[in-house]
Amino acid sequence: MESNNAEHTKIVEALNSRFASSIKEMGEPYGELTISVDSSNIKNIIAFLASEEMGFSYLTDLCGMHYDTTDELGVVYHIHNLYTNTRIRLKTRMPKAKPEIDSMVSLFRSANWQERETYDFYGIIFKGHPDLRRILNMDEMDYFPMRKEYALEDGTRTDKNDTMFGR
């Protein structure tokens, strides 16, 4: 991957020297270094990036994804090096039949609630999470509402008629 950013080049070289077999794809869409990695090694990769050597000490966000074209779920991590003002996006996928990935709570305390929210909406199980339970939805829910398995609208509604909206 060619990079116009010297910091990105340094990061790519460091990751390739240690984790080449776990890296699936790299790119810079919209100028942000984006790396797709194998889910089985995601914690080691993020731990390396969070190390003093690399300086990515802030987990900005993590979120779930559901790929409806494949039978996979995914997690996207956004981490930030506050000293160099460099951001990285890490993506990983896992089969929907076994949606498990290592928890990042031991690396970033902010991952606690973010992982709980991702579990609550996508059903992704974060192995090693200290308290993985629903955070926003009711405990009685037996489904995960952000998966693309459900109709966007309730076809049985009688209060919604297209003629009311000029159609």
C-alpha positions as CSV (number, residue, x, y, z in Angstrom):
1,M,0.0,0.0,0.0
2,E,1.4,3.4,-1.0
3,S,0.7,6.1,1.6
4,N,1.1,9.9,1.3
5,N,1.3,10.1,5.1
6,A,4.6,9.3,6.8
7,E,2.9,8.3,10.0
8,H,0.7,5.8,8.1
9,T,3.7,4.3,6.4
10,K,5.4,3.8,9.8
11,I,2.3,2.1,11.2
12,V,1.9,-0.2,8.2
13,E,5.5,-1.3,8.3
14,A,5.3,-2.0,12.0
15,L,2.1,-4.1,11.6
16,N,3.4,-5.9,8.6
17,S,6.6,-6.9,10.4
18,R,4.7,-8.4,13.3
19,F,1.3,-9.4,12.0
20,A,1.5,-9.9,8.2
21,S,-0.4,-13.2,8.3
22,S,-3.3,-11.6,10.2
23,I,-3.7,-8.6,7.9
24,K,-6.2,-9.1,5.1
25,E,-6.5,-5.7,3.5
26,M,-5.2,-2.1,4.0
27,G,-6.3,1.2,2.5
28,E,-6.8,4.9,3.2
29,P,-10.4,5.7,2.3
30,Y,-11.0,9.4,3.0
31,G,-7.4,9.7,4.3
32,E,-8.0,7.4,7.3
33,L,-5.8,4.3,7.6
34,T,-8.2,1.3,7.5
35,I,-6.9,-2.2,8.1
36,S,-9.0,-5.4,7.9
37,V,-7.6,-8.1,10.2
38,D,-8.3,-11.7,11.3
39,S,-10.6,-11.7,14.3
40,S,-8.5,-14.3,16.1
41,N,-5.6,-11.9,16.4
42,I,-7.4,-8.6,16.9
43,K,-6.5,-8.3,20.6
44,N,-2.8,-8.8,20.0
45,I,-2.8,-6.2,17.1
46,I,-4.7,-3.6,19.2
47,A,-2.5,-4.3,22.2
48,F,0.6,-3.6,20.1
49,L,-1.0,-0.4,18.7
50,A,-1.9,0.7,22.3
51,S,1.7,0.0,23.5
52,E,4.0,2.9,24.4
53,E,6.0,2.2,21.2
54,M,3.0,3.0,19.0
55,G,1.0,5.3,21.3
56,F,-2.6,4.6,20.3
57,S,-4.0,5.2,23.8
58,Y,-7.5,6.2,23.0
59,L,-10.4,4.0,21.8
60,T,-12.6,6.5,20.1
61,D,-15.3,4.0,19.2
62,L,-16.2,0.4,18.5
63,C,-19.3,-0.7,16.7
64,G,-20.9,-3.8,15.2
65,M,-21.8,-4.5,11.6
66,H,-24.0,-7.1,9.9
67,Y,-23.0,-8.0,6.4
68,D,-26.3,-9.2,4.8
69,T,-24.5,-10.3,1.6
70,T,-22.4,-12.8,3.6
71,D,-23.4,-14.6,6.7
72,E,-21.0,-12.6,8.9
73,L,-21.0,-10.0,11.6
74,G,-18.1,-7.6,12.2
75,V,-16.6,-5.2,14.6
76,V,-15.0,-1.9,13.7
77,Y,-12.5,-0.2,16.1
78,H,-11.5,3.4,15.8
79,I,-8.3,4.2,17.8
80,H,-6.4,7.4,18.2
81,N,-2.9,8.4,18.9
82,L,-3.4,11.7,20.7
83,Y,0.3,12.8,20.5
84,T,0.6,12.5,16.7
85,N,-3.2,13.1,16.1
86,T,-3.3,9.9,14.0
87,R,-6.4,7.7,13.7
88,I,-6.7,4.1,12.6
89,R,-9.8,2.1,11.7
90,L,-9.5,-1.6,12.3
91,K,-12.2,-4.0,10.9
92,T,-12.7,-7.6,11.6
93,R,-15.4,-10.2,10.7
94,M,-16.6,-13.4,12.2
95,P,-19.3,-15.9,11.2
96,K,-22.8,-15.1,12.4
97,A,-23.1,-18.7,13.7
98,K,-20.3,-18.1,16.2
99,P,-20.1,-14.3,16.8
100,E,-17.2,-14.2,19.3
101,I,-14.3,-11.9,19.7
102,D,-11.9,-11.0,22.5
103,S,-12.8,-8.1,24.7
104,M,-10.7,-5.0,24.8
105,V,-11.7,-3.9,28.3
106,S,-8.3,-4.8,29.7
107,L,-6.7,-2.4,27.1
108,F,-9.3,0.4,27.1
109,R,-11.7,0.9,30.0
110,S,-14.1,2.7,27.6
111,A,-14.6,-0.5,25.7
112,N,-16.8,-1.8,28.6
113,W,-20.0,0.1,27.6
114,Q,-19.2,0.1,23.9
115,E,-18.9,-3.7,23.9
116,R,-22.1,-4.1,25.9
117,E,-23.9,-1.9,23.4
118,T,-22.6,-3.9,20.5
119,Y,-23.6,-7.1,22.2
120,D,-27.1,-5.7,22.9
121,F,-27.8,-4.7,19.3
122,Y,-25.8,-7.3,17.3
123,G,-25.3,-10.3,19.6
124,I,-21.5,-10.3,19.3
125,I,-20.0,-12.0,22.3
126,F,-16.9,-10.3,23.7
127,K,-14.9,-13.0,25.4
128,G,-13.4,-12.0,28.7
129,H,-15.8,-9.0,29.2
130,P,-16.3,-8.4,32.9
131,D,-20.1,-7.8,32.7
132,L,-21.5,-8.6,29.2
133,R,-25.3,-8.0,29.5
134,R,-27.8,-5.8,27.7
135,I,-27.4,-2.1,28.3
136,L,-30.2,-0.4,26.4
137,N,-32.8,-3.0,25.4
138,M,-34.9,-5.1,27.8
139,D,-33.4,-8.3,29.2
140,E,-36.3,-10.3,27.9
141,M,-35.5,-9.6,24.3
142,D,-34.5,-12.8,22.4
143,Y,-33.2,-11.1,19.3
144,F,-30.7,-8.4,18.3
145,P,-32.4,-5.5,16.6
146,M,-29.6,-4.1,14.5
147,R,-29.1,-7.3,12.5
148,K,-30.5,-7.1,9.0
149,E,-32.9,-10.0,9.6
150,Y,-36.0,-8.0,10.3
151,A,-38.3,-5.9,8.1
152,L,-37.8,-2.2,8.4
153,E,-41.5,-1.6,8.7
154,D,-44.4,-3.5,10.3
155,G,-46.6,-4.6,7.4
156,T,-49.6,-5.0,9.7
157,R,-49.8,-1.3,10.7
158,T,-53.2,0.3,9.9
159,D,-52.3,3.9,10.9
160,K,-49.9,4.4,8.1
161,N,-51.4,4.8,4.7
162,D,-49.4,6.2,1.7
163,T,-52.3,8.5,0.8
164,M,-51.6,10.4,4.0
165,F,-48.2,11.3,2.7
166,G,-49.2,12.4,-0.8
167,R,-48.3,9.2,-2.5
